[in-house]
Amino acid sequence: MTAKYFGTDGIRGRANTEPMSADTALRIGMAAGSHFIKGDHRHRVVIGKDTRLSGYMLEPALQAGFVSVGMDVILVGPMPTPAIAMLTRSLRADLGVMLSASHNPYHDNGIKFFGPDGFKLSDEAEVAIEARLDRGINDLRAGPDKLGRARRLDDVVGRYTEFVKQTFPRGLSLDGLKVVIDCANGAAYKVAPEVLWELGADVIPVGVSPNGFNINKDCGSTETGYLSEQITTHGADIGLALDGDADRLIVVDETGLVIDGDQIMAVIAERWAKTGDLNGNGVVATVMSNKGFENYLASKGLNLIRTQVGDRYVVERMQTDGYNVGGEQSGHIILGDFATTGDGLIAGLQILASLAQEGRLASEICRRFEPYPQRTESVRFSGVCPMDVSVLRDAIRQGEAQLGEVGRVLIRKSGTEPVIRIMAEGEDEGLVSDVVTDIAEVLRQVVDG
C-alpha cells in the first residue's frame, strides 16, 4: 500500500488547506494515538513545534485528537525537531510529534512523528496510521473516563541544552572563538545561542526574532547571504546556519564560503576515524552527495554508502549496518552516537570542536575536497506527477550520454512539496548546466501540457 498523506519527512502541506487543516490534524492525532496505545499504562505523546503562525491552529487540534483517544499530551512549545526525538525517549513517551515544515516558508507546515525509541516512523507504521484514517475515526474514541490529559513542560530548554552540551568533548571550550549563529527565526532561536554561550563562545545571534511569518525568510540554512555579511561585519571565525526546525546545518567559513553537508560529514568522519570513533569504516549518505565527497573518503580508506533521498533512509541504513555518521548534502547530519535524527546544533559543535582543537581557520578545516560541478533545478507541477513519459526519459538518456561515464543525472519527485528535482553532475560545469537546463525545459513542456 502506497502512503497517501506521508512523504519523505512526515505529512506536509500549505497551512489551513488539506492535509494541514485543523480537522485533519485532529483526525491524524486520533489515528496515530490509537495506533500507539498498546497495554494498560497511561500513554504519553510529546508535541513540539517551530515558530510558524499555523502552529497555534495545529497544536491544539492534534492535542484534542490525542486526548480523545485516551493519550496524555505533553506540550513543549517551540523546540528543535531533534529535541522532540530526545524528549520522547527521555520522558518514556509512546510517541513524539513535531509541527514543522523544516526549511519551507511560513505558509507551509508539517507533522513529523517519532516512535518511543526516538526514531522516525517506519513506512509500515505510516501506512497503518493512514489505514486507520481511511476506516474512519468514530470507533477510536475513548470512553468519558478514559480521556487523556494535557500539561505543559516548562524546563525543556534547559534539558535540551544539557543534552547537547554532553556531545561536546570534555575538557574543551569555545573560548576565543567568535561564532555567528543563524537560527532562521525558527525553533532553535532560544536554545542554540544559549548552548554556544555556555560553552564559551563569543556569540553573535541572528534570526532570533520570530513573528510567525519570518521563519526561513532571507535567513537560515537555505539563505546564507545575511549570515555571510554578519561574519564579515563582526570579524567572526565561523557561521552556523540552522533551518526552521534545526535538524539541518550549513556552515559558512570566515571568508563567507558556504560549506555544505558533504563537507561537514567529511570533517567529522575523518576526525572520528583518526580517534577510532568512526563505526563501519565509512559514511552513509544519499544519491545526492557529490562524487568528490565519495572520492575523498576513498582516498582516506573510507567508504560512502548511498541511499535514496531522505534522512530517515540514511538512519535506517546506519542502524542496519552499524554506521554512526551519515547525512545529506542539504545539511541533515546524523551522528548515531548522540542522536536518532538529524541535529544541526550537535553537528555544529563537532565542527567547532575541530576549530578549537586544531587552532586553524574554518576555511582550512572545512574545505576537505573539491566538489564535482553539480547543479539542481526544481520544476513545480500540479496533479499527477509527470515523470514517466517517453519524451522525458529520452531527454535524460541524452543528458547522461553527454556527461559520459563520470557524470550522472538524477531526477526525482520531492517528498516534501509538489516539485520534481533535476540534478546533474560531471567534470564540465558548463555542460552540467546545459544538461539540467535542457531536461528542465522538456519537463516544463510536459507539465504545461
Buried (B, 14 or more C-beta within 10 A) or exposed (E): EEBEBBBBBBBBBBBBEEBBBBEBBBBBBBBBBBBBBEEEEEBBBBBBBBBBBBBEBBBBBBBBBBBBBBBBBBBBBBBBBBBBBBBBBBBEBBBBBBBBBBBBBBBBBBBBBBBBEBBBBEBEBBBBBBEBBEEEBEEBBBEEEEBBEBEEBEEBBEBBBEBBBEBBEEEBEBEEBBBBBBBBBBBBBBBBBBBBBBBBBBBBBBBBEBEEEBBBBEBBBBBBEBBBBBBEEBEBBBBBBBBBBBBBBBBBBBEBBBBBBBBBBBBBBBBBBEEEBBBBEBBBBBEBBBBBBBBBBEEBEBBBBBBBBBBBBBBBBBBEEEBBBBBBBBBBBBBBEBBBBBBBBBBBBBBBBBBBEEEEBBBEBBBBBEBBBBBEBEBEBEEEBBBEEEEBEEBBEBBBEBBEEEBBBBBBBBBBBEBBBBBBBBEBEEBBBBBBBBBBEBBEEBBEE
